Amino acid sequence: MPKAVAEKETTKRGKKDVDPNKPKRALSAYMFFVQDYRDRIKSENPDVSFGEVGKLLGAKWKELSAAEKKPYEDKAEADKTRAAKQKAAYEKK
């Protein structure tokens, strides 16, 4: 016997409305590193694709010592507190 076909929903499924006042999420230490190094990697390797740039950035991040990662981790902590404050103020409204 054939299975019964479910009736199609008549409502449209789409993106939820996004509040433009909603605060942005905090960036990770890796994302701060990427912001600093992306242009360097692209200038050193002008012929690589977008995906290859990401792979090179990931490899460079893994090579960094804890001391070299420290400034990016500090930026991430500061951004995390900023995001938490903005989120609390946003949810209070």
N, C-alpha and C positions, 0 to 999 in steps of 0.2 A: 504494500500500500504506500502511496506517496505521502510524504510528510505534509502537514498543513502549513501553508505559507502564512507567516505573520502579517498582519495588516500594517501598512506603512503609516508611520506617524505623520500627522498633518502639520506639526509644528516644524519650523525651520531650526536646524541646528547650526549654530555659527559661533563666532567669537563672542565672548561676554564683553559687555561694555567695560572699558578700562578707565578708571578715574585718573585724569591727568595730574591731579594733586598728590597721588600716591607716591611716597618716597621711594627712591631707588634702593636696591639691595646693596649690601657691602661687597666690596671686591676682595678677592683672596690675594695672598702674597704673590702667587704665581701670576695673577692678572696684572698687578703693578709691575712685575718683572717684564711681562710681555709688552706693556706700554712703553717701557724704556728700551727694550732690545729689538723690537720688530723692525724699526727703520735701519738699525745697524745690520741685522741679518739680511734684509732685503738689499742693502747697498753692497754688502760683501758678496752676495749671491744673486745677481740681478735676473738670472735665467731660471730660477726655481719657481715652482708653482705655489699656489696658496697653501695646499696641503703639506708640501715639503717645508715651507717656512714654519709651519706649526710643529713639524717633526724636529726641525733644527732647534727651535725654541725649547721644546721639551727636553731634548738632549742637553742643551746648555744649562737648563734649570737643574737637571740631575747632577751635572758636574760641579755646581756651585757648592762651596763649603757652608757650614752653618753660619760662620761669620759673614760670608758674602750675602746670605739670604736674610740676615738680621734686619737691614734697613727696610726690606720689602715686607717682612713680618710686622715690623713696627707700624708701617703705613696701613697694613691690613687691620691691625688692632685699633688704630685711630679711626679708620673708616667703619669698623664694626660698632664702635661706640656712637659715632655720628648717626649711623643707620638706626640703631636702637633708640636714640633720642628722637629722631624724626618719626619713627614708627609709633612711639608712645604718644607723641603730640598729635599725630594723624588719627590714631584710634580714639583719642580723647574727644575729638570733634564729633 
